[in-house]
């Protein structure tokens, strides 16, 4: 029994983590508890030594304190929260409604564009979907849009934002997979554009074929001069701010920390221009930023404790041996890893998935040989990072356990049922699976833009 436990302790540790996650306890506490508890078991079974325990605290500090990317996270969170709480996001929605007033399904199209524009606030899937739901869902229902159609549009828009630069997910994927930030920001742009185009085509088709589900909305017309000023203030400035954050990193003008600081300061200026700045608003946004940032970093620290113990008891070696022992080629192996990540997306948010699984899967991914499809290993990892991002996005939407669906239900009025949500998201799941397959079959969709701009 002891020999069996010594050989398979990493799998017992992984299984125990899966069980503990269903207890409802905070993920960060679960990760830390599992890491420390199995460190004790590993010491008892002579798989670890007592002298390794101080290394855990060093690893905890190193995972956050020595990172060049993590300091940008609180400022991006502040930027997104400020735009949402100050009314800038709602003004964006109204402005897009006015500009698209004669387009079938215009309100749904506006919601999809909001999901892209508000990418910085889409740090966590729950915050993203809840934010867009609170901004747009009551308006859509009030204007006569169908419950399932509205729910699907908001869930699709919310998940679209989490993979659109400069979303926080991309910072973590770049750090964990060793990809430069410029390439990581450019690579998802074409896939996101394809997703957005397919969303809009779907909304147009529903607006034309089933107008009772997506009725036309005639927004009041504005004089041309007033419309120009309104568009610059409500649409061009927020889009320009996000473009400034993205462009400064891609161009190498600023580090991620510097560009996120500019974004945070710019969101305050937008709030002032929107005439909604107040001491109470600043305090609310700062408090919420501290709370969300603390949660993110606590999870990072917990994951570092878990991963250190898992590696010390040779968990990564066992997983690599098991997967490589299947004899699968590079494409089936990549598909299997994506399937595991997809299933994990049913129960936990992307940050836990990335921090737990990617360090384990990295040696396997690094060993995959795709021939001459890629000029370098970094280019291959850039493509893999985009696949993982789209894969997670799809997982969060897939019934019956899609993570985003429960956050949408929690922020929706009682008239929107889970059945409405399931029916509404089905077309978006199909769209995202199609785009994932396209990017997997044609890596150039993710790599063309980085090659063009960065060489």
Secondary structure in CASP SS format (residue, H / E / C, confidence):
PFRMAT SS
TARGET T0000
AUTHOR 0000-0000-0000
METHOD secondary structure of the structure
MODEL  1
X C 1.00
X H 1.00
X H 1.00
X H 1.00
X H 1.00
X H 1.00
X H 1.00
X H 1.00
X H 1.00
X H 1.00
X H 1.00
X H 1.00
X H 1.00
X H 1.00
X H 1.00
X H 1.00
X H 1.00
X H 1.00
X H 1.00
X H 1.00
X H 1.00
X C 1.00
X C 1.00
X C 1.00
X C 1.00
X C 1.00
X H 1.00
X H 1.00
X H 1.00
X H 1.00
X H 1.00
X H 1.00
X H 1.00
X H 1.00
X H 1.00
X H 1.00
X H 1.00
X H 1.00
X H 1.00
X H 1.00
X H 1.00
X H 1.00
X H 1.00
X H 1.00
X C 1.00
X C 1.00
X C 1.00
X C 1.00
X C 1.00
X H 1.00
X H 1.00
X H 1.00
X H 1.00
X H 1.00
X H 1.00
X H 1.00
X H 1.00
X H 1.00
X H 1.00
X H 1.00
X H 1.00
X H 1.00
X H 1.00
X H 1.00
X H 1.00
X C 1.00
X C 1.00
X C 1.00
X C 1.00
X C 1.00
X H 1.00
X H 1.00
X H 1.00
X H 1.00
X H 1.00
X H 1.00
X H 1.00
X H 1.00
X H 1.00
X H 1.00
X H 1.00
X H 1.00
X H 1.00
X H 1.00
X H 1.00
X C 1.00
X C 1.00
X H 1.00
X H 1.00
X H 1.00
X H 1.00
X H 1.00
X H 1.00
X H 1.00
X H 1.00
X H 1.00
X H 1.00
X H 1.00
X H 1.00
X C 1.00
X C 1.00
X C 1.00
X C 1.00
X C 1.00
X C 1.00
X H 1.00
X H 1.00
X H 1.00
X H 1.00
X H 1.00
X H 1.00
X H 1.00
X H 1.00
X H 1.00
X H 1.00
X H 1.00
X H 1.00
X C 1.00
X H 1.00
X H 1.00
X H 1.00
X C 1.00
X C 1.00
X C 1.00
X H 1.00
X H 1.00
X H 1.00
X H 1.00
X H 1.00
X H 1.00
X H 1.00
X H 1.00
X H 1.00
X H 1.00
X H 1.00
X H 1.00
X H 1.00
X H 1.00
X H 1.00
X H 1.00
X H 1.00
X H 1.00
X C 1.00
X C 1.00
X C 1.00
X C 1.00
X H 1.00
X H 1.00
X H 1.00
X H 1.00
X H 1.00
X H 1.00
X H 1.00
X H 1.00
X H 1.00
X H 1.00
X H 1.00
X H 1.00
X H 1.00
X H 1.00
X H 1.00
X C 1.00
X C 1.00
X C 1.00
X C 1.00
X C 1.00
X C 1.00
X H 1.00
X H 1.00
X H 1.00
X H 1.00
X H 1.00
X H 1.00
X H 1.00
X H 1.00
X H 1.00
X H 1.00
X C 1.00
X C 1.00
X C 1.00
X H 1.00
X H 1.00
X H 1.00
X H 1.00
X H 1.00
X H 1.00
X H 1.00
X H 1.00
X H 1.00
X H 1.00
X H 1.00
X H 1.00
X H 1.00
X H 1.00
X H 1.00
X H 1.00
X H 1.00
X H 1.00
X H 1.00
X H 1.00
X H 1.00
X H 1.00
X H 1.00
X H 1.00
X H 1.00
X H 1.00
X H 1.00
X H 1.00
X H 1.00
X C 1.00
X C 1.00
X C 1.00
X C 1.00
X C 1.00
X C 1.00
X C 1.00
X C 1.00
X C 1.00
X C 1.00
X C 1.00
X C 1.00
X C 1.00
X C 1.00
X H 1.00
X H 1.00
X H 1.00
X H 1.00
X H 1.00
X H 1.00
X H 1.00
X H 1.00
X H 1.00
X H 1.00
X H 1.00
X H 1.00
X H 1.00
X H 1.00
X H 1.00
X H 1.00
X H 1.00
X H 1.00
X H 1.00
X H 1.00
X H 1.00
X H 1.00
X H 1.00
X H 1.00
X H 1.00
X H 1.00
X H 1.00
X C 1.00
X C 1.00
X C 1.00
X C 1.00
X C 1.00
X H 1.00
X H 1.00
X H 1.00
X H 1.00
X H 1.00
X H 1.00
X H 1.00
X H 1.00
X H 1.00
X H 1.00
X H 1.00
X H 1.00
X H 1.00
X H 1.00
X H 1.00
X H 1.00
X H 1.00
X H 1.00
X C 1.00
X C 1.00
X C 1.00
X C 1.00
X C 1.00
X H 1.00
X H 1.00
X H 1.00
X H 1.00
X H 1.00
X H 1.00
X H 1.00
X H 1.00
X H 1.00
X H 1.00
X H 1.00
X H 1.00
X H 1.00
X H 1.00
X H 1.00
X H 1.00
X H 1.00
X H 1.00
X H 1.00
X H 1.00
X H 1.00
X H 1.00
X H 1.00
X H 1.00
X H 1.00
X H 1.00
X H 1.00
X H 1.00
X H 1.00
X H 1.00
X H 1.00
X H 1.00
X H 1.00
X H 1.00
X C 1.00
X C 1.00
X H 1.00
X H 1.00
X H 1.00
X H 1.00
X H 1.00
X H 1.00
X H 1.00
X H 1.00
X H 1.00
X H 1.00
X C 1.00
X C 1.00
X C 1.00
X C 1.00
X C 1.00
X H 1.00
X H 1.00
X H 1.00
X H 1.00
X H 1.00
X H 1.00
X H 1.00
X H 1.00
X H 1.00
X H 1.00
X H 1.00
X H 1.00
X H 1.00
X H 1.00
X H 1.00
X C 1.00
X C 1.00
X C 1.00
X C 1.00
X C 1.00
X H 1.00
X H 1.00
X H 1.00
X H 1.00
X H 1.00
X H 1.00
X H 1.00
X H 1.00
X H 1.00
X H 1.00
X H 1.00
X H 1.00
X H 1.00
X H 1.00
X H 1.00
X H 1.00
X H 1.00
X H 1.00
X C 1.00
X C 1.00
X C 1.00
X C 1.00
X C 1.00
X C 1.00
X C 1.00
X C 1.00
X C 1.00
X H 1.00
X H 1.00
X H 1.00
X H 1.00
X H 1.00
X H 1.00
X H 1.00
X H 1.00
X H 1.00
X H 1.00
X H 1.00
X H 1.00
X H 1.00
X H 1.00
X H 1.00
X H 1.00
X H 1.00
X H 1.00
X H 1.00
X H 1.00
X H 1.00
X C 1.00
X C 1.00
X C 1.00
X C 1.00
X C 1.00
X H 1.00
X H 1.00
X H 1.00
X H 1.00
X H 1.00
X H 1.00
X H 1.00
X H 1.00
X H 1.00
X C 1.00
X C 1.00
X C 1.00
X C 1.00
X C 1.00
X C 1.00
X H 1.00
X H 1.00
X H 1.00
X H 1.00
X H 1.00
X H 1.00
X H 1.00
X H 1.00
X H 1.00
X H 1.00
X H 1.00
X H 1.00
X H 1.00
X H 1.00
X H 1.00
X H 1.00
X H 1.00
X H 1.00
X H 1.00
X H 1.00
X H 1.00
X H 1.00
X H 1.00
X H 1.00
X C 1.00
X C 1.00
X H 1.00
X H 1.00
X H 1.00
X H 1.00
X H 1.00
X H 1.00
X H 1.00
X H 1.00
X H 1.00
X H 1.00
X H 1.00
X C 1.00
END
